[in-house]
Amino acid sequence: MTREQYKVIADRIFKSQNQRVAVEAVVFEGLSSYEAEKRFGVPKGTLSRNVRKYKNEVDYITTVSLA
């Protein structure tokens, strides 16, 4: 997954720019969800859920593209 592909998916599933940037930091830069929540001002517990949501979306897209 490239950052450009990430941005297309993230724009569709996340409302907040902070959430998009924080999930990107977890996925591409290896930050922990906890650290990214603090750094980007995302409410506690939200980022783990958003990372999981993003990964589920990627899995779905991959499954559909292989069908």
MMTF fields as JSON, N, C-alpha, C and O atoms, coordinates in Angstrom:
{
  "mmtfVersion": "1.0.0",
  "mmtfProducer": "UNKNOWN",
  "numBonds": 267,
  "numAtoms": 268,
  "numGroups": 67,
  "numChains": 1,
  "numModels": 1,
  "chainsPerModel": [1],
  "groupsPerChain": [67],
  "chainIdList": ["A"],
  "bondAtomList": [4, 2, 8, 6, 12, 10, 16, 14, 20, 18, 24, 22, 28, 26, 32, 30, 36, 34, 40, 38, 44, 42, 48, 46, 52, 50, 56, 54, 60, 58, 64, 62, 68, 66, 72, 70, 76, 74, 80, 78, 84, 82, 88, 86, 92, 90, 96, 94, 100, 98, 104, 102, 108, 106, 112, 110, 116, 114, 120, 118, 124, 122, 128, 126, 132, 130, 136, 134, 140, 138, 144, 142, 148, 146, 152, 150, 156, 154, 160, 158, 164, 162, 168, 166, 172, 170, 176, 174, 180, 178, 184, 182, 188, 186, 192, 190, 196, 194, 200, 198, 204, 202, 208, 206, 212, 210, 216, 214, 220, 218, 224, 222, 228, 226, 232, 230, 236, 234, 240, 238, 244, 242, 248, 246, 252, 250, 256, 254, 260, 258, 264, 262],
  "bondOrderList": [1, 1, 1, 1, 1, 1, 1, 1, 1, 1, 1, 1, 1, 1, 1, 1, 1, 1, 1, 1, 1, 1, 1, 1, 1, 1, 1, 1, 1, 1, 1, 1, 1, 1, 1, 1, 1, 1, 1, 1, 1, 1, 1, 1, 1, 1, 1, 1, 1, 1, 1, 1, 1, 1, 1, 1, 1, 1, 1, 1, 1, 1, 1, 1, 1, 1],
  "groupList": [{"groupName": "MET", "atomNameList": ["N", "CA", "C", "O"], "elementList": ["N", "C", "C", "O"], "formalChargeList": [0, 0, 0, 0], "bondAtomList": [1, 0, 2, 1, 3, 2], "bondOrderList": [1, 1, 2], "singleLetterCode": "M", "chemCompType": "L-PEPTIDE LINKING"}, {"groupName": "THR", "atomNameList": ["N", "CA", "C", "O"], "elementList": ["N", "C", "C", "O"], "formalChargeList": [0, 0, 0, 0], "bondAtomList": [1, 0, 2, 1, 3, 2], "bondOrderList": [1, 1, 2], "singleLetterCode": "T", "chemCompType": "L-PEPTIDE LINKING"}, {"groupName": "ARG", "atomNameList": ["N", "CA", "C", "O"], "elementList": ["N", "C", "C", "O"], "formalChargeList": [0, 0, 0, 0], "bondAtomList": [1, 0, 2, 1, 3, 2], "bondOrderList": [1, 1, 2], "singleLetterCode": "R", "chemCompType": "L-PEPTIDE LINKING"}, {"groupName": "GLU", "atomNameList": ["N", "CA", "C", "O"], "elementList": ["N", "C", "C", "O"], "formalChargeList": [0, 0, 0, 0], "bondAtomList": [1, 0, 2, 1, 3, 2], "bondOrderList": [1, 1, 2], "singleLetterCode": "E", "chemCompType": "L-PEPTIDE LINKING"}, {"groupName": "GLN", "atomNameList": ["N", "CA", "C", "O"], "elementList": ["N", "C", "C", "O"], "formalChargeList": [0, 0, 0, 0], "bondAtomList": [1, 0, 2, 1, 3, 2], "bondOrderList": [1, 1, 2], "singleLetterCode": "Q", "chemCompType": "L-PEPTIDE LINKING"}, {"groupName": "TYR", "atomNameList": ["N", "CA", "C", "O"], "elementList": ["N", "C", "C", "O"], "formalChargeList": [0, 0, 0, 0], "bondAtomList": [1, 0, 2, 1, 3, 2], "bondOrderList": [1, 1, 2], "singleLetterCode": "Y", "chemCompType": "L-PEPTIDE LINKING"}, {"groupName": "LYS", "atomNameList": ["N", "CA", "C", "O"], "elementList": ["N", "C", "C", "O"], "formalChargeList": [0, 0, 0, 0], "bondAtomList": [1, 0, 2, 1, 3, 2], "bondOrderList": [1, 1, 2], "singleLetterCode": "K", "chemCompType": "L-PEPTIDE LINKING"}, {"groupName": "VAL", "atomNameList": ["N", "CA", "C", "O"], "elementList": ["N", "C", "C", "O"], "formalChargeList": [0, 0, 0, 0], "bondAtomList": [1, 0, 2, 1, 3, 2], "bondOrderList": [1, 1, 2], "singleLetterCode": "V", "chemCompType": "L-PEPTIDE LINKING"}, {"groupName": "ILE", "atomNameList": ["N", "CA", "C", "O"], "elementList": ["N", "C", "C", "O"], "formalChargeList": [0, 0, 0, 0], "bondAtomList": [1, 0, 2, 1, 3, 2], "bondOrderList": [1, 1, 2], "singleLetterCode": "I", "chemCompType": "L-PEPTIDE LINKING"}, {"groupName": "ALA", "atomNameList": ["N", "CA", "C", "O"], "elementList": ["N", "C", "C", "O"], "formalChargeList": [0, 0, 0, 0], "bondAtomList": [1, 0, 2, 1, 3, 2], "bondOrderList": [1, 1, 2], "singleLetterCode": "A", "chemCompType": "L-PEPTIDE LINKING"}, {"groupName": "ASP", "atomNameList": ["N", "CA", "C", "O"], "elementList": ["N", "C", "C", "O"], "formalChargeList": [0, 0, 0, 0], "bondAtomList": [1, 0, 2, 1, 3, 2], "bondOrderList": [1, 1, 2], "singleLetterCode": "D", "chemCompType": "L-PEPTIDE LINKING"}, {"groupName": "PHE", "atomNameList": ["N", "CA", "C", "O"], "elementList": ["N", "C", "C", "O"], "formalChargeList": [0, 0, 0, 0], "bondAtomList": [1, 0, 2, 1, 3, 2], "bondOrderList": [1, 1, 2], "singleLetterCode": "F", "chemCompType": "L-PEPTIDE LINKING"}, {"groupName": "SER", "atomNameList": ["N", "CA", "C", "O"], "elementList": ["N", "C", "C", "O"], "formalChargeList": [0, 0, 0, 0], "bondAtomList": [1, 0, 2, 1, 3, 2], "bondOrderList": [1, 1, 2], "singleLetterCode": "S", "chemCompType": "L-PEPTIDE LINKING"}, {"groupName": "ASN", "atomNameList": ["N", "CA", "C", "O"], "elementList": ["N", "C", "C", "O"], "formalChargeList": [0, 0, 0, 0], "bondAtomList": [1, 0, 2, 1, 3, 2], "bondOrderList": [1, 1, 2], "singleLetterCode": "N", "chemCompType": "L-PEPTIDE LINKING"}, {"groupName": "GLY", "atomNameList": ["N", "CA", "C", "O"], "elementList": ["N", "C", "C", "O"], "formalChargeList": [0, 0, 0, 0], "bondAtomList": [1, 0, 2, 1, 3, 2], "bondOrderList": [1, 1, 2], "singleLetterCode": "G", "chemCompType": "PEPTIDE LINKING"}, {"groupName": "LEU", "atomNameList": ["N", "CA", "C", "O"], "elementList": ["N", "C", "C", "O"], "formalChargeList": [0, 0, 0, 0], "bondAtomList": [1, 0, 2, 1, 3, 2], "bondOrderList": [1, 1, 2], "singleLetterCode": "L", "chemCompType": "L-PEPTIDE LINKING"}, {"groupName": "PRO", "atomNameList": ["N", "CA", "C", "O"], "elementList": ["N", "C", "C", "O"], "formalChargeList": [0, 0, 0, 0], "bondAtomList": [1, 0, 2, 1, 3, 2], "bondOrderList": [1, 1, 2], "singleLetterCode": "P", "chemCompType": "L-PEPTIDE LINKING"}],
  "groupTypeList": [0, 1, 2, 3, 4, 5, 6, 7, 8, 9, 10, 2, 8, 11, 6, 12, 4, 13, 4, 2, 7, 9, 7, 3, 9, 7, 7, 11, 3, 14, 15, 12, 12, 5, 3, 9, 3, 6, 2, 11, 14, 7, 16, 6, 14, 1, 15, 12, 2, 13, 7, 2, 6, 5, 6, 13, 3, 7, 10, 5, 8, 1, 1, 7, 12, 15, 9],
  "groupIdList": [1, 2, 3, 4, 5, 6, 7, 8, 9, 10, 11, 12, 13, 14, 15, 16, 17, 18, 19, 20, 21, 22, 23, 24, 25, 26, 27, 28, 29, 30, 31, 32, 33, 34, 35, 36, 37, 38, 39, 40, 41, 42, 43, 44, 45, 46, 47, 48, 49, 50, 51, 52, 53, 54, 55, 56, 57, 58, 59, 60, 61, 62, 63, 64, 65, 66, 67],
  "secStructList": [7, 7, 2, 2, 2, 2, 2, 2, 2, 2, 2, 2, 2, 7, 1, 7, 2, 2, 2, 2, 2, 2, 2, 2, 2, 2, 2, 2, 2, 7, 7, 7, 2, 2, 2, 2, 2, 2, 2, 2, 6, 7, 7, 6, 6, 2, 2, 2, 2, 2, 2, 2, 2, 2, 2, 2, 2, 2, 2, 2, 2, 2, 2, 2, 2, 2, 7],
  "xCoordList": [0.844, 0.0, 0.893, 1.753, 0.669, 1.43, 0.698, -0.461, 1.382, 0.746, -0.386, -1.386, -0.243, -1.318, -2.561, -3.677, -2.372, -3.503, -4.113, -5.333, -3.252, -3.733, -4.631, -5.71, -4.182, -4.925, -6.308, -7.267, -6.424, -7.733, -8.668, -9.825, -8.162, -8.979, -9.292, -10.438, -8.294, -8.477, -9.455, -10.254, -9.407, -10.348, -11.787, -12.71, -11.968, -13.306, -13.825, -15.02, -12.947, -13.445, -13.235, -13.855, -12.388, -12.156, -12.626, -12.315, -13.377, -13.908, -12.855, -12.786, -12.05, -11.108, -9.726, -9.205, -9.156, -7.795, -6.804, -5.861, -7.007, -6.123, -6.135, -5.09, -7.296, -7.393, -6.661, -5.962, -6.811, -6.123, -4.608, -3.908, -4.114, -2.67, -2.151, -1.067, -2.92, -2.499, -2.454, -1.505, -3.466, -3.465, -2.309, -1.661, -2.05, -0.92, 0.396, 1.258, 0.556, 1.777, 1.925, 3.034, 0.823, 0.871, 1.219, 2.075, 0.562, 0.73, 2.098, 2.75, 2.542, 3.75, 5.007, 6.117, 4.846, 6.021, 6.251, 7.258, 5.33, 5.516, 5.248, 5.648, 4.578, 4.221, 3.194, 2.417, 3.187, 2.127, 0.86, 0.926, -0.272, -1.541, -1.558, -2.019, -1.06, -1.03, -0.203, -0.641, 0.989, 1.862, 1.23, 1.279, 0.647, 0.022, -1.189, -1.428, -1.952, -3.077, -2.598, -3.185, -1.535, -0.981, -0.444, -0.713, 0.311, 0.97, -0.016, 0.212, -1.115, -2.037, -3.36, -4.263, -3.474, -4.662, -5.928, -7.023, -5.778, -6.929, -7.394, -6.562, -8.712, -9.204, -8.705, -8.556, -8.455, -7.924, -8.828, -10.049, -8.215, -8.937, -9.45, -9.778, -9.522, -10.071, -9.132, -9.581, -7.863, -6.913, -6.782, -6.677, -6.787, -6.732, -7.908, -7.753, -9.072, -10.27, -10.136, -10.534, -9.574, -9.422, -8.385, -8.572, -7.304, -6.297, -6.918, -6.698, -7.686, -8.369, -9.366, -9.469, -10.087, -11.043, -10.323, -10.793, -9.183, -8.387, -7.908, -8.031, -7.369, -6.858, -7.978, -7.771, -9.151, -10.294, -10.698, -11.056, -10.639, -10.964, -9.964, -10.351, -8.689, -7.655, -7.879, -7.774, -8.182, -8.466, -9.655, -9.621, -10.702, -11.885, -11.546, -11.944, -10.824, -10.454, -9.599, -9.782, -8.675, -7.824, -8.662, -8.464, -9.587, -10.449, -11.289, -11.412, -11.862, -12.694, -11.864, -12.317, -10.66, -9.828, -9.341, -9.028, -9.27, -8.822, -9.965, -9.726, -11.202, -12.368, -12.606, -13.54],
  "yCoordList": [-1.169, 0.0, 1.238, 1.406, 2.084, 3.334, 4.419, 4.251, 5.516, 6.63, 7.237, 7.684, 7.258, 7.776, 6.897, 7.407, 5.59, 4.67, 4.845, 4.835, 5.005, 5.238, 6.472, 6.441, 7.548, 8.807, 8.67, 9.264, 7.913, 7.691, 6.973, 7.362, 5.932, 5.171, 6.019, 6.061, 6.685, 7.47, 8.62, 8.913, 9.27, 10.361, 9.861, 10.601, 8.611, 8.041, 7.592, 7.706, 7.087, 6.485, 7.32, 7.028, 8.347, 9.161, 10.585, 11.195, 11.111, 12.469, 13.526, 14.559, 13.269, 14.256, 14.125, 13.023, 15.261, 15.28, 14.751, 14.045, 15.086, 14.583, 13.065, 12.439, 12.477, 11.019, 10.425, 9.421, 11.031, 10.531, 10.578, 9.62, 11.681, 11.851, 10.898, 10.33, 10.726, 9.848, 8.386, 7.67, 7.944, 6.561, 6.367, 5.321, 7.354, 7.277, 7.113, 6.343, 7.821, 7.707, 6.308, 5.78, 5.712, 4.356, 3.358, 2.493, 3.481, 2.508, 2.626, 1.611, 3.845, 4.021, 4.341, 4.039, 4.942, 5.351, 4.485, 4.642, 3.574, 2.641, 3.192, 2.577, 4.342, 4.859, 3.946, 3.294, 3.897, 3.165, 4.022, 5.239, 3.375, 4.115, 5.123, 6.252, 4.713, 5.597, 6.853, 7.965, 6.671, 7.812, 8.725, 9.949, 8.139, 8.941, 9.705, 10.839, 9.116, 9.826, 11.071, 12.144, 10.928, 12.077, 13.126, 14.317, 12.688, 13.61, 14.398, 15.575, 13.76, 14.394, 14.822, 15.279, 14.674, 15.148, 14.371, 14.935, 13.086, 12.221, 11.661, 11.259, 11.626, 11.114, 9.703, 8.873, 9.452, 8.168, 7.011, 7.068, 5.982, 4.794, 4.855, 3.824, 6.038, 6.205, 5.66, 5.067, 5.851, 5.511, 4.011, 3.563, 3.246, 1.786, 1.307, 0.462, 1.852, 1.505, 1.946, 1.22, 3.14, 3.639, 2.854, 2.618, 2.452, 1.627, 0.295, -0.19, -0.289, -1.552, -1.365, -2.22, -0.259, 0.057, 0.173, -0.353, 0.86, 1.005, -0.361, -0.664, -1.176, -2.492, -3.392, -4.152, -3.309, -4.074, -3.617, -4.436, -2.32, -1.778, -2.263, -2.621, -2.276, -2.768, -4.25, -4.678, -5.027, -6.451, -6.644, -7.503, -5.85, -5.935, -5.597, -6.314, -4.52, -4.1, -5.165, -5.458, -5.744, -6.801, -8.015, -8.587, -8.402, -9.551, -9.303, -10.182, -8.118, -7.784, -7.76, -8.221, -7.226, -7.133, -8.489, -8.654, -9.471, -10.804, -11.7, -12.768, -11.266, -12.095, -12.099, -12.743],
  "zCoordList": [0.0, 0.0, 0.0, 0.864, -0.976, -1.035, -0.246, 0.131, -0.007, 0.708, -0.113, 0.449, -1.41, -2.265, -2.157, -2.058, -2.175, -2.011, -0.618, -0.456, 0.373, 1.729, 1.775, 2.366, 1.152, 1.203, 0.573, 1.065, -0.487, -1.122, -0.145, 0.015, 0.501, 1.446, 2.678, 3.126, 3.221, 4.448, 4.242, 5.131, 3.092, 2.822, 2.826, 3.165, 2.45, 2.385, 3.755, 4.025, 4.615, 5.862, 7.121, 8.144, 7.089, 8.286, 8.057, 7.033, 9.013, 8.907, 9.223, 8.557, 10.221, 10.732, 10.079, 9.908, 9.726, 9.183, 10.212, 9.855, 11.489, 12.547, 12.591, 12.769, 12.433, 12.437, 11.243, 11.383, 10.075, 8.877, 9.054, 8.725, 9.567, 9.758, 10.838, 10.702, 11.899, 12.997, 12.549, 12.869, 11.816, 11.318, 10.347, 10.355, 9.521, 8.588, 9.343, 8.921, 10.44, 11.244, 11.833, 11.908, 12.245, 12.801, 11.694, 11.88, 10.559, 9.472, 8.805, 8.561, 8.506, 7.709, 8.522, 8.083, 9.693, 10.471, 11.694, 12.385, 11.969, 13.075, 14.459, 15.448, 14.562, 15.884, 16.524, 15.827, 17.823, 18.513, 18.452, 18.279, 18.595, 18.592, 19.738, 19.575, 20.875, 22.043, 21.77, 22.064, 21.209, 20.925, 19.868, 19.994, 18.845, 17.79, 18.334, 17.919, 19.245, 19.863, 20.579, 20.437, 21.347, 22.074, 21.105, 21.264, 20.108, 19.192, 18.333, 18.057, 17.906, 16.971, 17.597, 16.897, 18.908, 19.61, 19.299, 19.276, 19.061, 18.809, 20.149, 20.962, 20.401, 21.687, 21.998, 21.101, 23.261, 23.728, 23.278, 23.427, 22.737, 22.295, 20.866, 20.279, 20.309, 18.963, 17.902, 16.921, 18.084, 17.032, 16.813, 15.672, 17.864, 17.699, 16.856, 15.974, 17.135, 16.378, 14.916, 14.005, 14.701, 13.335, 12.537, 11.343, 13.177, 12.492, 12.092, 10.982, 12.989, 12.688, 11.535, 10.656, 11.545, 10.475, 9.133, 8.125, 9.123, 7.903, 7.405, 6.218, 8.295, 7.893, 7.367, 6.421, 7.971, 7.475, 6.076, 5.23, 5.837, 4.517, 3.469, 2.357, 3.82, 2.901, 2.607, 1.458, 3.634, 3.429, 2.494, 1.613, 2.682, 1.843, 0.382, -0.537, 0.185, -1.174, -1.836, -3.017, -1.097, -1.63, -2.029, -3.101, -1.173, -1.469, -2.716, -3.569, -2.821, -3.977, -5.259, -6.306, -5.172, -6.388, -6.861, -8.04, -5.959, -6.33, -6.808, -7.371, -6.584, -6.963, -8.463, -8.939]
}
